[in-house]
Amino acid sequence: MAITRKPATERKLPTSTPSVGHNKPPEAIWEEYDSQYEEFRTSAQKWLDFGDLEDKEAADAAAAFAKQIKAKMSQLEKARREITDPLNKQVKDVNEKFKGPKEKFDRLAKRLLDKINDYLKLERQRIAGGRGSSLAASQ
């Protein structure tokens, strides 16, 4: 029995660095960030309870911790984008495929509605003209 392989154009090359959560479902990624958040929240609360920063050493330490929080936020955003970017691209591709036919149907419907509106306009004029002549005859 011969082994068949997909052509090279249909195969994905392996990547050397797995993406964030490469083998975890999204729930596991969220749970990981939630548990990390709790650690950061506990440390942040200590800073918030510390009181005023009264010297450069304390200010530098607080700034370093704030930098860690920002770095974690960047990691979180990157993980989110790794999940959502491919989905958003799929939505964009689907919308693009339907755009042409939708525009054609829109133009067709508009042309038909224009004809209907032309008829209704003429019919209103005819009815108004009939009232005007019957009004003149009654006077």
Secondary structure, DSSP 8 states (H G I E B T S, - for coil): -------GGGS----SS--TTTTS-HHHHHHHHHHHHHHHHHHHHHHHHH----SHHHHHHHHHHHHHHHHHHHHHHHHHHHHHHHHHHHHHHHHHHHHHHHHHHHHHHHHHHHHHHHHHHHHHHHHHHHHHHHHHHH-
